Amino acid sequence: MAPTLLGRNKDVVCPKCDFDFTIGASEEVNQESGRLQHRITQATCPNCRYDIDVRDNNVFNGDRILVTKFSYEFADPKRFDVIVFKYPESPNVSYIKRLIGLPGETIKIEQGDVYTRTSNQQPWEIARKTDPDKQQAIQLSVYDNDYRETALHAAGWPLRWTGMEQRDGKEELDGWVDSETGWQTISDGAAYQLFGADSEEQRWLRYRHIVPTNRDWEDLEAGRPLVQNPVPELVLDFCSYNTTSMGQRNAGSVEDPSRYWVGDLTINFNADIRNAGNTSELVVELNEGVRQYRARFDLQSGQVQIYMLDHFLADSEERLVGTAESTVVAGDTYDIRFSNVDNRLCLWVDDDLVEFDQPLNYEAPGFPGPRERDRVPVGIAARGADIVVSDLLIQRDIYYRANAVPGRFGKPQDVTIQGMGENDSHDLYTNRADPETWWKTYIRNTDDYSLVFEQLADDEYFVMGDNSPRSKDSRLWENDRRAVHRHAIKESSLVGKAFYIFWPHGLPIGNDGKGYAIRYHRDNFNNKTDYPTYTAPFLPQIGRMERIR
């Protein structure tokens, strides 16, 4: 029987914004007996943060996958392959994780990124995916504007996207304030329009990370006044797969509240460029700490140039880092994606990766912490053009947490793992709207917030799960086997490469989409419960039968 790509899970559709997502449900059952121990009652929507009753949602055992067991007979495993292997602590159990570290490498996890080197004399190199399209396949949603918190907006809650202008001398939000001129909303914020063909003034549309809490939803439903002028906050590593509750408390504040700032972002949108003057341009901007990255499109020639601004330097003027030809000119519609992930900038137009005259990789800045502008981290600007933008989607990279099995004084239990790791204080979440205080809390008056895993042997590998906050992987394995490297798996433990999802869980039909129960869970006393294990009939999810990236 093939292993599953996902563990036990539930599909959820938010009743407030219609966003669909998946939550983990493995903790409901005893992993050895399969008996029901608890029942998940709530989950938090990653888009609008509404707490949803999921107690009666169908539960699924996960996707069935094809594993090519012969792959590594003819070629060595590659970094970021999804592999199946025998769990080191229990070889009769198969695990599936993403391969991160290769034989002979030392691994460092720092601020969500992975770095490697093969000797202490070498500099650390960030581990990034060679294929940007493969990187894009594992991005996580931060906010999809097609699924807005409409009920809150109707009661006065601000839209996250709005026209803004920058004022000198104002520190909050790096001087960005709302502007009543320029960009106008269409269809209650579904799209934004600029009539600027006759103007030489650049007008900005910006994303403000204004995130409601379940308390805001409770105030709305109880008829109480909403918070006035809610403030933008940092983008944190919120993971809806884990943000669930077994009890009646708010799921988002119980199981796994987000902690860590994520600066690696991607903006996706559709641009309908209807009219443009001779000096027209479209600008797309991503902020990360002291850096700003801009893609500037000439809407007459189609040329696009990438610029970098580094405010840590004395000279913070725009610096050209790459030039390319694109198809983006006035008179047509384009799907544009601009990403800043793993110290690399990438640009796609209509799903085609734009090739620049030089690599868009860069070295990390001198100051690694967040700034005020990270509360308004994404912007789109235009000059001399009439434009409508829609389908606005912001995504983030996976944030790999620097966690290890703790020992004395907060240090890792294993001497082959060096460093203090990341501060796990709830104050990080509390200070999410104050970048300076957040950073001081994060570093704890030390620069030792990374973890370094000792060099792997010639037959060892390091693996991590994409669900980093909860993944049981190389960082957190037990060591009853008394291995020299608790964080490693041996080459002899490899089963093969996960290749294809050939049978995603079925979609129940009938009975309001729940199907009809044909088998029920049993509790620890072997009593039959009212919680279905399997339902029928169902339809296959042909659209999710796909190659694993």
Salt bridges, closest charged atoms under 4 A:
ASP11 OD2 - HIS505 NE2 2.82
GLU27 OE2 - ARG470 NH1 3.15
GLU28 OE1 - ARG8 NH2 2.65
GLU28 OE2 - LYS10 NZ 3.84
ASP56 OD1 - ARG39 NH2 3.26
ASP56 OD1 - ARG55 NH1 3.46
ASP63 OD2 - ARG544 NH2 2.85
ASP81 OD1 - LYS497 NZ 3.88
GLU89 OE2 - ARG481 NH1 2.57
GLU105 OE2 - ARG79 NH2 2.74
GLU110 OE1 - LYS108 NZ 3.66
ASP131 OD2 - ARG549 NH2 3.27
GLU149 OE1 - HIS153 NE2 3.87
GLU149 OE2 - ARG160 NH2 3.13
GLU165 OE2 - ARG167 NE 3.57
GLU172 OE2 - ARG375 NH2 3.84
ASP174 OD2 - ARG373 NE 3.12
ASP178 OD1 - ARG208 NH1 3.24
GLU200 OE1 - ARG383 NH1 3.43
GLU201 OE1 - ARG203 NH2 3.34
ASP219 OD1 - ARG215 NE 3.33
ASP219 OD1 - ARG224 NE 2.77
GLU221 OE2 - LYS16 NZ 3.38
GLU233 OE2 - ARG432 NE 3.12
ASP237 OD2 - ARG401 NE 2.81
GLU255 OE1 - ARG470 NH2 3.22
ASP256 OD1 - ARG401 NH1 3.89
ASP272 OD2 - ARG274 NE 3.00
GLU281 OE2 - ARG296 NH1 2.79
GLU281 OE2 - ARG383 NH2 3.51
GLU285 OE2 - ARG206 NH2 2.88
GLU285 OE1 - ARG294 NE 2.55
ASP310 OD2 - ARG291 NE 2.67
GLU318 OE2 - ARG294 NH1 2.84
GLU318 OE2 - ARG296 NH2 2.85
ASP351 OD1 - ARG337 NH2 2.97
GLU372 OE1 - ARG375 NH2 2.68
ASP424 OD1 - ARG259 NE 3.36
GLU436 OE2 - LYS440 NZ 3.47
GLU454 OE2 - HIS485 NE2 2.86
ASP459 OD1 - LYS490 NZ 3.54
GLU460 OE1 - HIS485 ND1 2.80
GLU460 OE2 - LYS490 NZ 3.31
ASP466 OD1 - ARG98 NE 2.87
ASP473 OD1 - ARG475 NE 2.85
GLU478 OE2 - LYS472 NZ 3.46
ASP530 OD1 - ARG39 NH1 3.06
